[in-house]
Amino acid sequence: MDRIIMAKPLTRESFAGFGDVIDTGGDNRFPINGGRTERFHDLATAEATGPNARVIISMARGTPCEFPLRLAMVERHPFGSQAFIPLSPRPFVVVVCPDGPDGPGEPHAFLTRPGQGVNYPRNSWHGVLTPVGEAQDFVIVDRAGDGSNLEEFYFSHPYEIHLPEGART
């Protein structure tokens, strides 16, 4: 069985079954602050369920990954969504899996355009933060509260994620 996954460009349409793309490309925009600011509105919905749940905002610095990337594990969060919004104009790789009968299905990999972020709905299988080329800072919007909000799944045979030819690393 071929275990190589080629990363595709991240678009709203290609990612729709896995979550939200967070960027300035949507139609839901309008001026605010006396016309001095353009607001890109309602790009994703944060979810927080379970005991003492609340939505929190954090920051993280991700270390760049080597490609091809060995994908052995994915995770999901049963009580809340998780959004990653880059603070630098660098791409990163997004790995997601549909839900299968015994865990996650076959992974899909996407390469973001500079400035794009993603929001994973709760219970969505996804890879870990995967910067390309250099360290990156991200804003994270996710859930805090009581109970374990992390499930990990290890594949019996890892996948290899490849970047498209010409992707800058």
TORTORMI-296726 format. One record per residue (C-alpha): residue number from 1; residue in one letter; z, y, x. Coordinates in steps of 0.05 Angstrom, whole numbers, plus 5000, padded with zeros to 4 digits. Each point is the difference from the previous one (the first is absolute). Example, Ala and Ser with C-alpha at 12.3 -4.5 7.8 and 13.67 -1.06 7.14 Angstrom:
<sites>
SITE   pos   code     up   north   east
SITE     1      A   5156    4910   5246
SITE     2      S   4987    5069   5027
</sites>
This chain:
<sites>
SITE   pos   code     up   north   east
SITE     1      M   5000    5000   5000
SITE     2      D   4981    5069   5027
SITE     3      R   5063    5041   5009
SITE     4      I   4966    5065   5023
SITE     5      I   5005    5061   4954
SITE     6      M   4957    5061   5014
SITE     7      A   5032    5067   4980
SITE     8      K   4959    5040   4949
SITE     9      P   5003    5074   4987
SITE    10      L   5056    5019   4952
SITE    11      T   4974    5029   4934
SITE    12      R   5034    5009   4933
SITE    13      E   4952    4949   4970
SITE    14      S   5009    4946   5053
SITE    15      F   5076    5007   5000
SITE    16      A   5011    5008   4925
SITE    17      G   5025    4929   4990
SITE    18      F   5053    5009   5054
SITE    19      G   5029    5070   4991
SITE    20      D   4984    5074   5005
SITE    21      V   4962    5038   5053
SITE    22      I   5035    5065   5017
SITE    23      D   4952    5054   5023
SITE    24      T   4967    5065   4979
SITE    25      G   4937    4967   4973
SITE    26      G   5019    4993   4927
SITE    27      D   4981    5043   4940
SITE    28      N   5071    5016   4978
SITE    29      R   5009    5066   5038
SITE    30      F   5016    5071   4980
SITE    31      P   5023    5066   5032
SITE    32      I   5073    5019   5004
SITE    33      N   5040    5055   5034
SITE    34      G   4956    5056   4974
SITE    35      G   4937    4963   5022
SITE    36      R   5022    4996   5073
SITE    37      T   5011    4924   4997
SITE    38      E   4959    4943   4973
SITE    39      R   5044    4945   4971
SITE    40      F   4974    4928   5000
SITE    41      H   5040    4974   4942
SITE    42      D   5028    4932   4979
SITE    43      L   4971    4959   5057
SITE    44      A   5048    4941   4993
SITE    45      T   5060    4977   4960
SITE    46      A   5066    4983   5035
SITE    47      E   5037    4941   4969
SITE    48      A   5074    4985   5008
SITE    49      T   5035    4946   4959
SITE    50      G   5063    4959   5009
SITE    51      P   5073    5018   5009
SITE    52      N   5015    5071   5024
SITE    53      A   4925    5011   5013
SITE    54      R   4974    5067   5023
SITE    55      V   4935    5025   5031
SITE    56      I   5009    5024   5072
SITE    57      I   4957    5036   5051
SITE    58      S   5003    4979   5073
SITE    59      M   4959    5007   5064
SITE    60      A   4978    4947   5049
SITE    61      R   4964    4998   5067
SITE    62      G   4953    4941   5005
SITE    63      T   4978    4970   5067
SITE    64      P   4926    4985   5007
SITE    65      C   4977    4928   4991
SITE    66      E   4953    4960   5044
SITE    67      F   4935    4975   4968
SITE    68      P   4981    4950   4980
SITE    69      L   5066    4999   4964
SITE    70      R   5036    4934   4991
SITE    71      L   5025    5000   4928
SITE    72      A   5054    4948   4991
SITE    73      M   5044    5033   4947
SITE    74      V   4996    5045   4939
SITE    75      E   5055    5029   4957
SITE    76      R   5013    5027   4931
SITE    77      H   5055    5040   4966
SITE    78      P   5022    4973   4932
SITE    79      F   5040    5062   4979
SITE    80      G   4955    5058   5020
SITE    81      S   4935    5029   5023
SITE    82      Q   4988    5021   5071
SITE    83      A   4954    5057   5022
SITE    84      F   4977    5017   5071
SITE    85      I   4972    5070   5012
SITE    86      P   4977    5015   5071
SITE    87      L   5019    5066   5032
SITE    88      S   4944    4999   5051
SITE    89      P   4924    4996   4991
SITE    90      R   4996    4928   5026
SITE    91      P   4978    4937   4965
SITE    92      F   5044    4940   4988
SITE    93      V   4987    4930   4973
SITE    94      V   5024    4979   4931
SITE    95      V   5007    4925   4986
SITE    96      V   5012    4976   4929
SITE    97      C   4998    4933   4965
SITE    98      P   4992    4981   4927
SITE    99      D   5056    4959   4970
SITE   100      G   4985    4926   5003
SITE   101      P   5032    4940   4967
SITE   102      D   5043    4984   5062
SITE   103      G   5007    5069   5031
SITE   104      P   4948    5050   5025
SITE   105      G   4925    4984   4995
SITE   106      E   4949    5015   5054
SITE   107      P   5011    5067   5034
SITE   108      H   4954    5061   4993
SITE   109      A   5000    5052   5056
SITE   110      F   4981    5074   4993
SITE   111      L   4992    5054   5052
SITE   112      T   5022    5068   4975
SITE   113      R   4963    5065   5013
SITE   114      P   5042    5051   5036
SITE   115      G   5050    5030   4951
SITE   116      Q   4998    4944   4948
SITE   117      G   5065    4966   4979
SITE   118      V   5016    4943   4954
SITE   119      N   5051    4981   4947
SITE   120      Y   5016    4926   4988
SITE   121      P   5027    4985   4930
SITE   122      R   5063    4958   4997
SITE   123      N   4988    4925   5012
SITE   124      S   4935    5013   5038
SITE   125      W   4990    4958   5063
SITE   126      H   4982    5044   5060
SITE   127      G   5000    5001   5075
SITE   128      V   5046    5042   5043
SITE   129      L   4983    5071   5024
SITE   130      T   4940    4994   5046
SITE   131      P   4980    5064   5038
SITE   132      V   4934    4999   5039
SITE   133      G   4994    5027   5070
SITE   134      E   5064    5041   5008
SITE   135      A   5069    5008   4970
SITE   136      Q   5002    5033   4931
SITE   137      D   5052    5033   4957
SITE   138      F   5002    4985   4925
SITE   139      V   5037    5023   4939
SITE   140      I   5026    4940   4961
SITE   141      V   5017    5004   4926
SITE   142      D   5036    4938   4976
SITE   143      R   5061    4971   4966
SITE   144      A   5073    4998   5021
SITE   145      G   5056    4966   4962
SITE   146      D   5039    4936   4995
SITE   147      G   4968    4931   5006
SITE   148      S   4949    4973   5049
SITE   149      N   4934    5037   4993
SITE   150      L   4962    4960   5053
SITE   151      E   4964    4934   4997
SITE   152      E   4961    4974   5060
SITE   153      F   4947    4946   5001
SITE   154      Y   4976    4965   5063
SITE   155      F   4930    4970   4999
SITE   156      S   4995    4928   5025
SITE   157      H   4940    5023   5042
SITE   158      P   4994    5073   5020
SITE   159      Y   4940    5043   4983
SITE   160      E   4963    5046   5048
SITE   161      I   4985    5070   4977
SITE   162      H   4941    5034   5034
SITE   163      L   4980    5073   4999
SITE   164      P   4929    5017   4981
SITE   165      E   4954    5014   5059
SITE   166      G   5006    5072   5023
SITE   167      A   5071    5010   4972
SITE   168      R   5039    5043   5048
SITE   169      T   5061    4968   5031
</sites>
